[in-house]
């Protein structure tokens, strides 16, 4: 009993009470206030000075000052459970960069030597595509492209170290595949045929391209991407060289679980894997424990024209040999130094992006 009371009080401190509203028709009436909330009824956000949107107003568990989750930098997407400390009271240490040491990077990403050079595999795929296109006269279909890794080995190490820094800071173990953990959804639940309305099948040629990208990464040939920390956006991803339209950026990976079990999930990077006709069979990807660079690609503010203009990556779900896979693909040419953004909502409009930068 004591435990539940503690949680209740703590939750009340995390979520500030709603602003008092006094009807103009009854100027002398006294509002009814819960004694436990009395100390917090005049709380306002330290950043914007407003007490509006009280359900998005956090109270620091140390100094009792209030902050809107959308006024914080980086933005917090949802009200966290349990104790929360404002930036001034937080004991979070300065970002520790991953050491630029080859053996540590190799161990962190479990890089293995490839038995066949990936340059040869890439050349074989391009040769096969040219041959098939010259023999078959059909409607043109745009094909996916493998990423073009940076030639400089030292620069590739810097790119990998930037990702290792972000993963370490967020307590995430690197994985470049979907993970099926005990107590979560089994791999047998990932059936693309369950998708409501059907799912597009990844062609044989594009599947070869995806496998090539996976092989390159396993051998240490990395996508030309750099993870940087922005005080407003948090960790975000930049192109470290020119990326051509339709290039596979990465696969979105993480722990696979049933959506119904993640209704109160606090992570800010949950991705739909399968939206099933039977909601109990819908699946999501949760990259907070296991993940790759995909979880650090930021979303656009799809409530403003300027926000929509920033999109240079699209998120597409494919049926790959009967299983659903989620790919992030360049939807236009991307300049070196340009940050990567995609629409978190896609055809849905459930994610609160109106406060995104």
ABEGO torsion letter per residue (X at the ends): XAAAAAAAAAAAAABBBBBBBBBAABAABBBBBBAAAAAAAABBBAAAGBABGAAABBBBAAAGBBBBAAABOBBBABBBBEBBBBAAABABBBBBBBBBBAAAAAAAAGBBBBABBAAAAAAAAAAAAAAAAAABBBBBBBBBBBBBBBABAAAAAAAAAAAAAAAAAAGBBBBABBBBBBGBBBAAABBAAABBGEBBBBBAAAAAAAAAAAAAAAAGBBBBBBBBBBAAAEBBBBBABBBBBGBBABBBBEBBBBAAAAAABABAABBBABBBABAAABBBBBAAABBBAAAABBBBBAABAAAAAABABBBBBBBBGGBBBBBBBBABBBBBGBBBBBBAAEABBABBAAABX
